[in-house]
Amino acid sequence: MKTLKFKDFKARWILEGVKTATMRLFDDKDLKDGDELELVNSDSGEAFSKAVITEVVYKKLGEIDDIDLDGHEKWDSKDEMLQSLKKYYGDKVNLDTMVKVVKFKLINEQD
């Protein structure tokens, strides 16, 4: 099972059902449809849920649109998106950087 980490406030959004997608750059986990995930709060280090990937969209950051970001927090502009992602990934991020938009749904332990 693959692990994805989320800041505390994003973990809360996931548990509330508001956040059902994440963007991942430089994917070293080879995330793909059907993968089962353990979701971890990166602030506490604790697992908070399990999920399954329902769709992966792979394109350049500059090509991402609102439809791709359904279930993900939105930005007011491409520049705002870029600045936000640079906080997580550093200055190597630009509009030509390839990104995976990973859409997922939570699963119960009994599933």
Secondary structure, DSSP 4 states (H G I P E B T S, - for coil): -EEEEE-HHHHHHHHHTS--EEEEES-SS---TT-EEEEEETTT--EEEEEEEEEEEEEEGGG--TTTTTTS---SSHHHHHHHHHHHH-TT--TTSEEEEEEEEEE-TT-
